């Protein structure tokens, strides 16, 4: 759940693990910052609900897989904090915002580094760590959800593009989305972790194939 309580719980866990001390007023201010960013009216998919759902998923099957749950939680809070529909550098921009935050409250360097790598994981072309693979799979998990949820997500992502960029870019977005979905199908596997392959790979491929059959070329 996207809430101040969960945000502060994360820092209480950092204190427990690292003996870390932080400025409560600064972290509360940053929670307000993140809340405002994820609450933009045009954010129909990448919003507070989306972040809350990802945090909840970390308590699901991911619990038996992840190696650094605190970095994964922090990366979840920040990974789409800077988001412009259609841009390919959103992860880099979100990571830079995280660096500003990490510097202000003097987060432990090792923790900041692992969190930064997780935020960048979806764009990483080199071999990923276990947690980087897990995080990327979690971000893609909606592809392997029910057909109804998959369609809802596609509609929300399209709405974001339309509301932010205007109707003139709708056809461009549709072409880009079709290309993205086709590229996913051409990959050897959509999900890299065997747990998510087992439960979601077939459903994801069925959803994408079904969607592409009704999409305009």
Backbone as CSV, one residue per row, in Angstrom:
resi,resn,N_x,N_y,N_z,CA_x,CA_y,CA_z,C_x,C_y,C_z
1,UNK,0.832,-1.194,0.000,0.000,0.000,0.000,0.872,1.251,0.000
2,UNK,0.502,2.235,-0.822,1.217,3.495,-0.884,0.737,4.358,0.290
3,UNK,1.527,4.386,1.370,1.106,5.131,2.558,2.328,5.607,3.328
4,UNK,2.136,6.670,4.106,3.223,7.185,4.944,3.652,6.133,5.951
5,UNK,2.713,5.352,6.437,3.042,4.298,7.408,4.020,3.295,6.805
6,UNK,3.760,2.831,5.586,4.654,1.869,4.940,5.995,2.497,4.596
7,UNK,5.964,3.770,4.209,7.205,4.497,3.915,8.087,4.564,5.177
8,UNK,7.503,4.912,6.304,8.263,4.999,7.548,8.691,3.625,8.052
9,UNK,7.887,2.600,7.771,8.261,1.238,8.143,9.549,0.822,7.439
10,UNK,9.694,1.226,6.184,10.912,0.919,5.435,12.135,1.488,6.149
11,UNK,12.022,2.706,6.646,13.168,3.318,7.311,13.412,2.720,8.688
12,UNK,12.366,2.277,9.347,12.547,1.560,10.608,13.317,0.264,10.365
13,UNK,13.063,-0.375,9.221,13.787,-1.604,8.870,15.243,-1.304,8.527
14,UNK,15.493,-0.142,7.915,16.870,0.269,7.639,17.637,0.498,8.940
15,UNK,16.975,1.101,9.915,17.591,1.318,11.221,17.964,-0.021,11.846
16,UNK,17.034,-0.981,11.749,17.264,-2.298,12.340,18.425,-3.026,11.664
17,UNK,18.533,-2.877,10.351,19.568,-3.610,9.615,20.927,-2.928,9.691
18,UNK,20.965,-1.608,9.517,22.240,-0.895,9.396,22.595,-0.051,10.625
19,UNK,21.671,0.093,11.572,21.898,1.038,12.646,21.873,2.458,12.111
20,UNK,21.164,2.623,11.015,21.131,3.891,10.286,20.227,4.902,10.980
21,UNK,20.641,6.179,10.963,19.821,7.251,11.521,19.434,8.208,10.403
22,UNK,18.192,8.619,10.400,17.722,9.487,9.322,16.894,10.636,9.891
23,UNK,16.738,11.674,9.080,15.975,12.858,9.466,14.510,12.639,9.110
24,UNK,13.672,12.491,10.109,12.270,12.167,9.888,11.553,13.255,9.097
25,UNK,11.865,14.518,9.355,11.187,15.607,8.652,11.515,15.578,7.162
26,UNK,12.767,15.219,6.834,13.154,15.156,5.416,12.467,13.991,4.726
27,UNK,12.445,12.831,5.363,11.810,11.668,4.730,10.306,11.901,4.568
28,UNK,9.683,12.561,5.543,8.258,12.875,5.415,8.022,13.841,4.255
29,UNK,8.931,14.791,4.091,8.827,15.735,2.983,8.952,15.014,1.653
30,UNK,9.849,14.031,1.592,10.012,13.270,0.351,8.815,12.364,0.085
31,UNK,8.176,11.884,1.126,6.948,11.119,0.904,5.908,12.006,0.223
32,UNK,5.794,13.235,0.664,4.861,14.178,0.032,5.255,14.431,-1.413
33,UNK,6.555,14.517,-1.660,7.068,14.710,-3.023,6.651,13.546,-3.919
34,UNK,6.913,12.326,-3.450,6.563,11.143,-4.234,5.050,11.021,-4.403
35,UNK,4.308,11.308,-3.349,2.849,11.242,-3.427,2.323,12.141,-4.530
36,UNK,2.854,13.360,-4.591,2.414,14.318,-5.615,2.787,13.836,-7.004
37,UNK,3.961,13.271,-7.152,4.402,12.798,-8.468,3.515,11.663,-8.980
38,UNK,3.216,10.716,-8.114,2.414,9.566,-8.537,0.923,9.886,-8.603
39,UNK,0.547,11.068,-8.151,-0.871,11.425,-8.100,-1.294,12.368,-9.222
40,UNK,-0.410,12.624,-10.199,-0.803,13.445,-11.344,-2.043,12.831,-12.004
41,UNK,-2.992,13.678,-12.393,-4.255,13.190,-12.932,-4.119,12.343,-14.174
42,UNK,-3.081,12.587,-14.960,-2.909,11.813,-16.199,-2.293,10.437,-15.952
43,UNK,-1.804,10.204,-14.735,-1.199,8.890,-14.435,-2.310,7.885,-14.154
44,UNK,-2.707,7.170,-15.168,-3.783,6.191,-15.031,-3.258,4.787,-14.724
45,UNK,-1.986,4.548,-15.007,-1.379,3.245,-14.724,-0.230,3.394,-13.725
46,UNK,0.752,4.247,-14.051,1.935,4.425,-13.209,1.630,5.404,-12.067
47,UNK,0.775,4.979,-11.155,0.296,5.856,-10.096,0.505,5.226,-8.716
48,UNK,-0.097,5.811,-7.702,0.077,5.302,-6.343,-0.436,3.867,-6.190
49,UNK,-1.538,3.569,-6.843,-2.083,2.207,-6.780,-1.095,1.204,-7.353
50,UNK,-0.457,1.584,-8.462,0.543,0.743,-9.120,1.701,0.448,-8.172
51,UNK,2.219,1.487,-7.507,3.322,1.298,-6.558,2.865,0.410,-5.400
52,UNK,1.670,0.663,-4.892,1.142,-0.155,-3.804,1.003,-1.615,-4.190
53,UNK,0.551,-1.871,-5.412,0.409,-3.250,-5.891,1.773,-3.947,-5.964
54,UNK,2.782,-3.216,-6.426,4.121,-3.798,-6.503,4.673,-4.109,-5.118
55,UNK,4.453,-3.199,-4.184,4.890,-3.453,-2.806,4.209,-4.692,-2.241
56,UNK,2.936,-4.866,-2.578,2.205,-6.045,-2.119,2.762,-7.314,-2.756
57,UNK,3.142,-7.233,-4.023,3.701,-8.396,-4.718,5.028,-8.835,-4.104
58,UNK,5.757,-7.886,-3.519,7.008,-8.251,-2.848,6.745,-9.154,-1.652
59,UNK,5.521,-9.155,-1.153,5.156,-10.022,-0.039,4.518,-11.323,-0.522
60,UNK,4.468,-11.514,-1.833,3.912,-12.738,-2.401,5.004,-13.736,-2.732
61,UNK,4.976,-14.256,-3.952,5.971,-15.256,-4.362,7.391,-14.713,-4.297
62,UNK,7.529,-13.402,-4.418,8.861,-12.794,-4.424,9.610,-13.018,-3.110
63,UNK,8.894,-13.226,-2.028,9.534,-13.332,-0.708,10.544,-14.469,-0.650
64,UNK,10.257,-15.549,-1.357,11.160,-16.704,-1.311,12.307,-16.589,-2.308
65,UNK,12.309,-15.521,-3.097,13.309,-15.354,-4.156,14.288,-14.235,-3.852
66,UNK,13.786,-13.115,-3.336,14.602,-11.901,-3.225,15.721,-12.053,-2.200
67,UNK,16.806,-11.338,-2.478,17.974,-11.366,-1.615,18.092,-10.100,-0.769
68,UNK,17.625,-8.964,-1.289,17.725,-7.690,-0.569,16.365,-6.999,-0.593
69,UNK,15.470,-7.402,0.306,14.107,-6.857,0.277,14.046,-5.348,0.493
70,UNK,14.954,-4.774,1.273,14.897,-3.335,1.538,15.222,-2.521,0.283
71,UNK,16.231,-2.942,-0.469,16.547,-2.244,-1.723,15.411,-2.395,-2.728
72,UNK,14.801,-3.562,-2.761,13.670,-3.778,-3.666,12.489,-2.879,-3.303
73,UNK,12.237,-2.720,-2.018,11.145,-1.839,-1.597,11.444,-0.389,-1.964
74,UNK,12.677,0.063,-1.709,13.029,1.444,-2.034,12.967,1.678,-3.539
75,UNK,13.453,0.723,-4.325,13.402,0.850,-5.783,11.961,0.933,-6.269
76,UNK,11.077,0.205,-5.618,9.658,0.243,-5.988,9.074,1.639,-5.782
77,UNK,9.432,2.277,-4.684,8.942,3.627,-4.416,9.421,4.631,-5.465
78,UNK,10.651,4.451,-5.967,11.251,5.477,-6.822,11.252,5.146,-8.313
79,UNK,11.030,3.901,-8.715,11.363,3.496,-10.083,10.583,4.246,-11.166
80,UNK,9.362,4.694,-10.859,8.578,5.471,-11.839,8.254,6.860,-11.299
81,UNK,9.104,7.349,-10.390,8.859,8.668,-9.789,8.976,9.778,-10.825
82,UNK,9.819,9.563,-11.823,9.874,10.454,-12.987,9.383,9.635,-14.168
83,UNK,8.291,10.056,-14.759,7.710,9.272,-15.847,7.073,10.194,-16.878
84,UNK,7.523,10.049,-18.115,6.941,10.766,-19.242,6.562,9.717,-20.287
85,UNK,5.289,9.570,-20.620,4.880,8.546,-21.589,5.668,8.651,-22.887
86,UNK,6.154,7.507,-23.356,6.881,7.457,-24.606,8.376,7.676,-24.488
87,UNK,8.850,8.179,-23.341,10.280,8.426,-23.158,10.993,7.129,-22.808
88,UNK,12.242,7.020,-23.216,13.020,5.809,-22.951,14.038,6.000,-21.826
89,UNK,14.060,7.199,-21.231,15.032,7.450,-20.160,14.362,7.695,-18.810
90,UNK,13.135,7.190,-18.660,12.424,7.395,-17.391,13.168,6.759,-16.213
91,UNK,13.722,5.574,-16.430,14.457,4.908,-15.358,15.674,5.722,-14.927
92,UNK,16.418,6.244,-15.913,17.587,7.053,-15.579,17.190,8.312,-14.810
93,UNK,16.089,8.939,-15.243,15.622,10.150,-14.560,15.156,9.843,-13.144
94,UNK,14.472,8.713,-12.979,14.022,8.307,-11.647,15.215,7.990,-10.750
95,UNK,16.233,7.364,-11.318,17.431,7.057,-10.538,18.116,8.346,-10.080
96,UNK,18.170,9.342,-10.959,18.799,10.615,-10.573,18.022,11.280,-9.431
97,UNK,16.690,11.193,-9.479,15.899,11.737,-8.376,16.199,10.971,-7.087
98,UNK,16.309,9.658,-7.187,16.662,8.860,-6.016,18.019,9.277,-5.462
99,UNK,18.980,9.570,-6.337,20.302,9.994,-5.877,20.219,11.286,-5.073
100,UNK,19.355,12.203,-5.510,19.165,13.451,-4.759,18.645,13.124,-3.355
101,UNK,17.642,12.265,-3.302,17.061,11.847,-2.024,18.105,11.149,-1.152
102,UNK,18.838,10.188,-1.730,19.825,9.413,-0.972,20.915,10.313,-0.406
103,UNK,21.300,11.327,-1.181,22.325,12.265,-0.728,21.801,13.142,0.409
104,UNK,20.555,13.576,0.307,19.978,14.463,1.327,19.893,13.792,2.688
105,UNK,19.577,12.511,2.704,19.413,11.845,4.004,20.588,10.909,4.306
106,UNK,21.612,10.951,3.425,22.843,10.197,3.672,22.594,8.703,3.843
107,UNK,21.914,8.119,2.875,21.673,6.676,2.905,22.994,5.911,2.801
108,UNK,23.086,4.726,3.368,24.304,3.918,3.236,24.653,3.696,1.761
109,UNK,25.930,3.828,1.424,26.366,3.790,0.032,26.017,2.467,-0.648
110,UNK,26.235,1.347,0.037,25.943,0.050,-0.581,24.455,-0.092,-0.878
111,UNK,23.648,0.410,0.034,22.204,0.350,-0.158,21.779,1.231,-1.330
112,UNK,22.329,2.428,-1.415,22.001,3.343,-2.509,22.405,2.757,-3.848
113,UNK,23.566,2.112,-3.889,24.057,1.530,-5.134,23.163,0.396,-5.612
114,UNK,22.789,-0.501,-4.715,21.941,-1.636,-5.112,20.561,-1.156,-5.530
115,UNK,20.036,-0.128,-4.843,18.733,0.419,-5.209,18.786,1.068,-6.584
116,UNK,19.848,1.811,-6.870,20.014,2.442,-8.188,20.042,1.403,-9.294
117,UNK,20.765,0.317,-9.066,20.843,-0.745,-10.072,19.490,-1.391,-10.318
118,UNK,18.685,-1.502,-9.283,17.348,-2.066,-9.437,16.446,-1.140,-10.251
119,UNK,16.526,0.155,-9.990,15.723,1.115,-10.746,16.062,1.037,-12.229
120,UNK,17.341,0.822,-12.545,17.787,0.756,-13.938,17.604,-0.629,-14.561
121,UNK,17.256,-1.618,-13.759,17.231,-3.007,-14.221,16.439,-3.243,-15.511
122,UNK,15.248,-2.614,-15.695,14.499,-2.878,-16.936,15.250,-2.488,-18.205
123,UNK,16.223,-1.588,-18.092,16.992,-1.145,-19.266,18.389,-1.749,-19.309
124,UNK,18.697,-2.604,-18.328,20.028,-3.201,-18.266,20.188,-4.261,-19.351
125,UNK,21.290,-4.177,-20.081,21.555,-5.152,-21.142,22.573,-6.200,-20.708
126,UNK,23.278,-5.944,-19.615,24.230,-6.920,-19.100,23.493,-7.917,-18.208
127,UNK,24.225,-8.925,-17.746,23.606,-9.951,-16.901,23.094,-9.333,-15.607
128,UNK,21.871,-9.666,-15.253,21.242,-9.107,-14.071,21.473,-9.994,-12.851
129,UNK,21.450,-9.371,-11.680,21.469,-10.126,-10.433,20.115,-10.783,-10.217
130,UNK,20.024,-11.608,-9.190,18.754,-12.257,-8.857,17.669,-11.215,-8.602
131,UNK,17.988,-10.196,-7.821,16.994,-9.177,-7.484,16.645,-8.300,-8.681
132,UNK,17.622,-8.012,-9.539,17.351,-7.214,-10.743,16.435,-7.967,-11.694
133,UNK,16.654,-9.275,-11.818,15.776,-10.114,-12.633,14.378,-10.161,-12.035
134,UNK,14.314,-10.338,-10.731,13.026,-10.386,-10.030,12.260,-9.087,-10.221
135,UNK,12.940,-7.956,-10.048,12.276,-6.661,-10.149,11.735,-6.424,-11.551
136,UNK,12.518,-6.783,-12.552,12.070,-6.643,-13.938,10.848,-7.517,-14.201
137,UNK,10.870,-8.732,-13.691,9.714,-9.619,-13.862,8.472,-9.058,-13.169
138,UNK,8.652,-8.484,-11.993,7.511,-7.902,-11.276,6.894,-6.746,-12.067
139,UNK,7.741,-5.936,-12.693,7.239,-4.814,-13.488,6.471,-5.302,-14.712
140,UNK,6.805,-6.492,-15.196,6.142,-7.060,-16.373,4.995,-7.992,-16.019
141,UNK,4.718,-8.136,-14.734,3.793,-9.180,-14.303,2.378,-8.988,-14.834
142,UNK,2.001,-7.739,-15.120,0.636,-7.504,-15.615,0.410,-8.142,-16.981
143,UNK,1.474,-8.396,-17.730,1.311,-9.099,-19.007,0.749,-10.495,-18.784
144,UNK,1.136,-11.109,-17.667,0.707,-12.479,-17.381,-0.448,-12.570,-16.413
145,UNK,-1.156,-11.473,-16.226,-2.342,-11.455,-15.360,-3.543,-11.988,-16.154
146,UNK,-4.709,-11.909,-15.584,-5.901,-12.344,-16.309,-6.082,-11.490,-17.562
147,UNK,-6.829,-11.999,-18.524,-7.091,-11.247,-19.745,-7.748,-9.906,-19.428
148,UNK,-8.661,-9.908,-18.485,-9.366,-8.677,-18.131,-8.404,-7.638,-17.554
149,UNK,-7.507,-8.080,-16.675,-6.547,-7.147,-16.069,-5.520,-6.682,-17.100
150,UNK,-5.128,-7.569,-17.979,-4.199,-7.193,-19.058,-4.818,-6.096,-19.922
151,UNK,-6.067,-6.284,-20.318,-6.750,-5.277,-21.150,-6.912,-3.957,-20.401
152,UNK,-7.230,-4.047,-19.108,-7.366,-2.837,-18.305,-6.054,-2.062,-18.266
153,UNK,-4.955,-2.784,-18.078,-3.638,-2.139,-18.034,-3.295,-1.495,-19.369
154,UNK,-3.578,-2.190,-20.464,-3.306,-1.628,-21.791,-4.095,-0.336,-21.994
155,UNK,-5.346,-0.341,-21.556,-6.173,0.852,-21.681,-5.658,2.001,-20.829
156,UNK,-5.211,1.691,-19.606,-4.683,2.728,-18.719,-3.400,3.336,-19.276
157,UNK,-2.535,2.506,-19.831,-1.288,2.997,-20.415,-1.585,3.873,-21.626
158,UNK,-2.555,3.464,-22.428,-2.962,4.268,-23.578,-3.554,5.606,-23.134
159,UNK,-4.347,5.571,-22.065,-4.943,6.802,-21.540,-3.867,7.771,-21.058
160,UNK,-2.822,7.251,-20.418,-1.715,8.106,-19.981,-1.102,8.848,-21.161
161,UNK,-0.843,8.095,-22.213,-0.248,8.690,-23.406,-1.163,9.776,-23.974
162,UNK,-2.436,9.474,-24.054,-3.404,10.411,-24.637,-3.525,11.676,-23.786
163,UNK,-3.640,11.500,-22.469,-3.827,12.647,-21.591,-2.577,13.517,-21.500
164,UNK,-1.405,12.880,-21.560,-0.164,13.648,-21.422,0.258,14.280,-22.749
165,UNK,0.140,13.516,-23.834,0.682,13.962,-25.124,-0.378,14.523,-26.065
166,UNK,-1.648,14.189,-25.823,-2.691,14.651,-26.726,-3.020,13.611,-27.780
167,UNK,-4.151,13.792,-28.426,-4.649,12.803,-29.383,-3.768,12.675,-30.612
168,UNK,-2.960,13.688,-30.918,-2.139,13.644,-32.132,-1.097,12.534,-32.081
169,UNK,-0.745,12.081,-30.866,0.272,11.042,-30.726,-0.325,9.653,-30.499
170,UNK,-1.653,9.528,-30.555,-2.290,8.242,-30.271,-1.848,7.151,-31.235
171,UNK,-1.816,7.468,-32.530,-1.441,6.457,-33.520,0.019,6.060,-33.364
172,UNK,0.874,7.024,-33.018,2.292,6.724,-32.811,2.455,5.797,-31.616
173,UNK,1.720,6.090,-30.544,1.787,5.239,-29.358,1.321,3.824,-29.690
174,UNK,0.248,3.701,-30.465,-0.262,2.378,-30.800,0.770,1.575,-31.591
175,UNK,1.429,2.219,-32.534,2.467,1.545,-33.317,3.619,1.113,-32.416
176,UNK,4.033,2.004,-31.508,5.119,1.680,-30.588,4.729,0.540,-29.659
177,UNK,3.483,0.541,-29.194,3.029,-0.504,-28.287,2.966,-1.858,-28.984
178,UNK,2.490,-1.867,-30.212,2.440,-3.116,-30.978,3.852,-3.667,-31.182
179,UNK,4.788,-2.775,-31.501,6.180,-3.200,-31.697,6.752,-3.766,-30.396
180,UNK,6.437,-3.117,-29.272,6.928,-3.585,-27.974,6.377,-4.971,-27.656
181,UNK,5.088,-5.172,-27.882,4.473,-6.464,-27.584,5.021,-7.558,-28.486
182,UNK,5.241,-7.235,-29.748,5.822,-8.222,-30.662,7.246,-8.586,-30.249
183,UNK,7.998,-7.598,-29.801,9.362,-7.869,-29.342,9.358,-8.793,-28.128
184,UNK,8.379,-8.599,-27.238,8.281,-9.473,-26.075,8.051,-10.927,-26.501
185,UNK,7.190,-11.115,-27.499,6.914,-12.467,-27.983,8.136,-13.106,-28.625
186,UNK,8.966,-12.278,-29.241,10.142,-12.789,-29.933,11.264,-13.160,-28.973
187,UNK,11.178,-12.664,-27.737,12.167,-13.052,-26.735,12.036,-14.536,-26.431
188,UNK,13.121,-15.127,-26.012,13.059,-16.526,-25.619,12.072,-16.735,-24.491
189,UNK,12.056,-15.791,-23.550,11.143,-15.847,-22.405,10.782,-14.422,-22.015
190,UNK,9.538,-14.210,-21.660,9.116,-12.897,-21.162,9.580,-12.728,-19.724
191,UNK,9.423,-13.786,-18.927,9.852,-13.770,-17.530,11.126,-14.595,-17.383
192,UNK,12.078,-14.043,-16.645,13.381,-14.695,-16.521,13.487,-15.591,-15.295
193,UNK,12.732,-15.279,-14.257,12.761,-16.114,-13.066,11.837,-17.314,-13.265
194,UNK,12.307,-18.497,-12.881,11.557,-19.711,-13.167,10.196,-19.743,-12.471
195,UNK,10.086,-19.078,-11.314,8.803,-19.051,-10.609,7.761,-18.317,-11.433
196,UNK,8.120,-17.173,-11.982,7.174,-16.391,-12.775,6.973,-17.002,-14.157
197,UNK,7.980,-17.682,-14.661,7.798,-18.431,-15.911,6.710,-19.484,-15.722
198,UNK,6.779,-20.179,-14.608,5.852,-21.285,-14.347,4.408,-20.796,-14.248
199,UNK,4.215,-19.663,-13.598,2.848,-19.214,-13.317,2.304,-18.202,-14.324
200,UNK,3.185,-17.520,-15.086,2.695,-16.396,-15.885,3.130,-16.377,-17.353
201,UNK,4.115,-17.174,-17.726,4.651,-17.096,-19.091,3.586,-17.423,-20.148
202,UNK,2.913,-18.537,-19.988,1.915,-18.948,-20.977,0.776,-17.943,-21.048
203,UNK,0.305,-17.491,-19.891,-0.780,-16.507,-19.856,-0.360,-15.214,-20.536
204,UNK,0.869,-14.775,-20.299,1.359,-13.535,-20.915,1.382,-13.669,-22.435
205,UNK,1.870,-14.774,-22.931,1.938,-14.974,-24.381,0.542,-15.069,-24.990
206,UNK,-0.356,-15.737,-24.297,-1.740,-15.810,-24.785,-2.386,-14.431,-24.818
207,UNK,-2.171,-13.645,-23.750,-2.742,-12.295,-23.695,-2.223,-11.425,-24.832
208,UNK,-0.916,-11.446,-25.029,-0.304,-10.586,-26.050,-0.750,-11.005,-27.445
209,UNK,-0.758,-12.309,-27.717,-1.204,-12.789,-29.032,-2.661,-12.408,-29.285
210,UNK,-3.479,-12.563,-28.291,-4.905,-12.221,-28.433,-5.081,-10.725,-28.674
211,UNK,-4.302,-9.909,-27.961,-4.374,-8.458,-28.121,-3.926,-8.029,-29.519
212,UNK,-2.842,-8.615,-29.982,-2.300,-8.231,-31.279,-3.246,-8.591,-32.423
213,UNK,-4.044,-9.627,-32.253,-4.972,-10.017,-33.295,-6.065,-8.960,-33.511
214,UNK,-6.345,-8.182,-32.458,-7.398,-7.168,-32.571,-6.836,-5.764,-32.786
215,UNK,-5.499,-5.619,-32.644,-4.873,-4.297,-32.781,-4.683,-3.947,-34.243
216,UNK,-4.754,-2.679,-34.536,-4.493,-2.221,-35.908,-3.007,-2.332,-36.198
217,UNK,-2.639,-2.667,-37.432,-1.221,-2.786,-37.774,-0.528,-1.426,-37.758
